[in-house]
Amino acid sequence: MNEKPTVALDIDGRIATVTIDRPDALNALSGEVLAGLREVFLRLRREVALDRQNGVRGVILTGAGGRAFVAGADIRAMSTLSPDEGETIGRLGHDVAALIEGLPVPVIACVDGFALGGGCELALACDLILATTASRFGQPEVKLGLIPGFGGTVRLPRAVGLARAKELIYTGRTIDAAEAQRLGLVLDVLDSRDDLFDAARTLIEAISANAASAVGIAKAVLVDSAGRPTDDAVERELAGFREAFTTDEMREGVAAFLEKRAPRF
């Protein structure tokens, strides 16, 4: 009998939902879970490439159980790791984050409950974070003698600014969803889990009305430009702008505007 996978993928029309399904462990990121996430996002990359316009146009990433998005890395498993093994699990976490950032459609983290340590870092790799009022965020690794290892020292400063990121990482304190929204980490805070997913689907539907190629190029430019000097970032934007001129969707969009009709993307 096959065991239930720790990462589930469901594709419904243009929306794919990825669920980390390990609720008894608060969806903690074990090596198995990270490998499952890598496999799922590699599959999604192939799915998107097959049909950019009519296939998957957005991804929801969430955790099962209603108590946690991801409570963190699997500390019990990490407790016996050697430095080399620790680096290996860190690289796996970075691989997953890179796949999420590299996917040419938006990925929305739907957080309901704890998003701590690796869970916060996983959410940070997504394009947008939506959260319920019950959610909590933080990078508490220093309380265990560790530091963020899945991208937290890179992406948290981009989201909340360097000073606040230092404060959160150095103290390891946890913040609620309202504070996370005030800091710019979370886009919107919803009252319930149902509202959370409704909001995510509405966002993806709005994005799907636009040119898939343009959304993909814009995402790539935003990801690639982060942290670059202004001159370099501008050149990256210009490269993306030029790329847009090569697409059929750009020709259709401009023609529709001039003809005062809805574009047929």
N, C-alpha and C positions, 0 to 999 in steps of 0.2 A: 504494500500500500504506500503510495507516494505521500510525503509530508506536505502540508500546506506551505506554499512559498512565503517567505518573509516580506516580499515586495510583490504587490499585485498591480497589474495593468489592465484598465478597462477603457476601450475606445468606443465612444458613442458619437457617431457623426464626426463633427469637427473638433470635439473636445476629448482629450485623453485624461484619465485620472490615474495617478500613481499613488498607491497607498502602502505605506510602511506598516506591515501587519504583524506586530509583535507586542500586543497590548499588555501582556503579563509582565513584560520588562520595560513598560512605558516607551516602547518602540526604540530602545537604545540601539545605537549604531555598532553592531558587531561586524566582524569581517565578512560574515555571511550576508548581512543586510547591505553593506557597502557594495559587495560584489553583485548582489541582486539589483541594486540601483544602477550600477554601471551597465549591466546587461539590458535593463529596461530602457535606459536612455540611449544606448546604442541602437536598440530596436526602433525607438521613436525617431532617431536621426534618419534611419533607413525609410521609415514610413513617411516622414515629411518629404524626403527627397523624391519619393515615388510620385507624389501628387501635391505640389506646393499650394495649389489654389483650392482644390476641393477635398483634400485630405485633412489631416490634423492641423488645426490652426491655433491651438492653445492647449496648455497642459496645466492641470491642477495637481499639486503635490501635497499630500496630507498624511496624517497618521491615524491609525485605527484606535478605537476604544474610548475616545472622548476625554481622556485624562491628559494626554500628551501628544504633541506633534512629534517631537523626539526629545526625550529627557536628557540626552547627551550620548557620549560614547559609552560602550560597554566596559565599565570600570573594572568589573570582576575579571573579564578577559584580559584587559590591559595590565592588570596588576602583576602578571608574571612575564611581561614582554621584556626582551633585551632591547638595548638602544637600537640595534639594527632592525628588530621586529617592529619597534615603535615607529621608526622612520617608514617602514613598509606600509603600515596601516595608515600613516599620515599621507603618504603618496596616493593610496587608494581613495582616501577622502578628497584629495585635491583633484584626482581624475574625475570623480563624480561631479564635483563643482564645475570643472572645466566643460564637461559634457552638457551640463545644464546651461551654462553661459553660452556655449557654442551652438545650442539648438536654435535654428532660425525662426522659431515661433516663441511667443512669450510663455514663461512658466510662472504660475502664481502659487505661492505657498499659502495654504489655508491652515492657519495655526489655531488649534483649539486645545488649550492647556499649556504644558511646559514646552518651551523651546530653549533649552539650555545647552551650553557647550557646543558639541558637534551639531545639535539640533538648531541652535541659533545660526551657526555657520552654514548649515544646509539651506536654511531659509534665506540667508544673505546672498547665496548664489543665485536665487530666483530673481526674476524681473521685478516682481511686486509681492508684498506680504499683506495679507488680510488676516485679521485675528478676532477672536471672540473676546468679550470682556473678561473671561476667565483665564486668559492666556498670560504667561509669564516668560520673560526673556532674560538672558544673561550669559556671561562667559565666566563661569566660576572655577576655571581650571587651576588658578593659583592656589585655591584652597586645598588642592590635591598635590601641590608641588609640580604642577604642569603649566603649560601655556596653551593657548588655542593652537590647534594643529591642523585644522581643515580650512584655513583661510581667514580666520577671525581677525588677525592682526592686520590684514590687508583690506578686507571688505567692510568691517565695522567702522573704521575711520571715514571711509567714503560715504557711509550712510549717516553718521551722526557727528562727524567732525573729529579731528585728532584729539583735542583736549577731552571731550566726553568719552571717546573710545578708551583713552588711557585710564580715565577714572573708573570706567566699568570693568576693564580688564585687570587693573591693579587691585581694586577692591573685591572683585568677584561678586558684586551685589546683583540682585535680581530686580528687574523693573516690571511693572504691570503694563497692560496693553495701552492704557491711556498715556502713560509716560513714553512708551515706545512710539506712539503716534506723534506726541509733541516733539520728540527728538528727530523724527523723520525716518525712523526705522520701519514703521508700519504705515501703510496707506490709509486704511479704514479699519475701524473697530465695530464689530457687529454684535447684536445681543445674543444670538443663538447660533448653533452649528448649522441649522437649516439656512438662516440668513447669510451665513458665511459662504456657503456653496452657491446660493442664489446670486450673491454679489460677484463671485468669481466667474460664473457662467455668463452673467450680463456683461462683464468686462470683455470676456473672450468673444462674445457675439459682436460687440461694438468694434473690436479690433478686426474681426473677420470680415467686416464690411469694406475694409480698405484693401489696397493692393498687397498681396502676400509678399511679393518681392521687395516692396518698399519697407514693410515692417521688418523683414529679415535683415535688410541692409542697415536700417536704422539701429537695430539691436546690436549688430556686429560693430558698428561705429561707436556706439555708446560704451560697449564693453572694452573695445580696443583702446579707446581714448582715455579711459579712466587712469588718472595718475600721471599721464604724459605731460610734458611741458606744452604750453599753449600752442607754440608754433608746430610741434609735432601733431598735436590733436587736430589742429586746423587742416593739416595736410591729409590726415586720415579721413576727416569729413569730406574733403574735396574728392578723394578717391572714391568714397561711397556715393557722392553726388554724381560723379562721372558714371559710375556703374549703373545707377538708376536710369540713365539715358540709354542704356543698352537694352532695356526690357520692353516687351510688348505692352506691359501694364502701364508704363509711363506714357506711351503713345495713346493708349485707350483713355487714360485718365485725363490727359490734356485735351484730347478730341472731345470727350464728353463735356468738359467744362466749356469749351468754345461753342459747342452745339447746344448748350443748356439742357442737358439730359443727364440721367444717372449713369455712371460708368458701369460697364459690363465686365467686372473683374472675375 
